[in-house]
């Protein structure tokens, strides 16, 4: 067996020893060679290949340092982006994962002396969000990838589209009410100081014309003040009553305006329709032929609605459970007098009683049997908007 045989005990021992990380002081960055001991590193430094690399580096040392710094930065940020994303993480955790790779660029070959200097540099360059805590420095990657920005914009656009008409209308009404309240001015009472022209003069109220308890000098003033005081009290009472009646009339006007808005909203809800109509506990008919003649034109009860457009139904005759899309189902119209559920339009979700069927117009007349609109008669509601209750 030769000396340099791959399967020799010495070669196997050398490979086992070279696995994993070795001491940094015995690593040559220029040659990218890791030595296992001091003697091996000394022999490497005296080798001809190492001397040639040193001569190349001595010609332009800044170029080599910039190259190693750029490689270190790119590998570090790539690990941070791929491993942690945009999460806030301790810089030492990222660095320990980075140096676990055997072929990594060592920091002593870059322009940064310590990990803290490198972290501060990332913050100054705007590549990461950095903050110092008692536990050390934390970093957070800033993702400026055009694909990521486009994906975020699409998600925001989708969220805006998900706001349905009812939510928009509710927000509009709330804004209108807030604006109406902001425009009003609350009347504040005005307080005046009570002054007497002559402090020695006594003021008395004479309610009877014949009787007077005032001093003769002030009899004229008291006789005049008595009837005037009554008139003032009566006038104040009348003003309060008129103000109260005007306030009530304003409140009535406000209520009538709100009633009009509610009526308009109710009209909008009546005309509002959705592209999904499935509801639990309704009877439906299977119209697809893909399941075979066993289930075609057979009736089933909706047990569960999944994602608005899919339902788990249970066959009435056999008891089998199937998962079907709403395009494979249609509503069932019962006989007059039976209970139905409204599946679309402004009365969606309300239960009712079928009163009559108009076969020419493919519509029906129902009476709402639940909710605040109980007892209301709804005409010309389409077949596909109601279905029999189980």
Protein Blocks (a to p, Z undefined) as FASTA:
>chain_A
ZZklfkbmklmmmmmmmgcjddfklccfklopacfbfklmmmmmmpmklmmmmmmmmmmm
mlmmmmmmmmmmmmmmmmmmmmnomadcdfklmmmmmmmpmkbccfklmmbfbfklmmmm
mmmnopaccdddfkbccdddddfbfklmmmmmmmmmmmmmmpcfklmmmmmmmmmmmmmm
mmpccddddddddddfblkbccdddfbfkbccbdfklmmmmmmmmmmmmmmmmmmmmmmm
mmmmmmmmmmmmmmmmmmmmmmmmmmmmmmpccfbfbdehiacddfbfklojklgopacd
dfbdcehlaccdddfklopacdddfklpccddddehiacddfedjkgoiacddfbdcfkl
opacdddfedjkgoiacehiafklgccdZZ
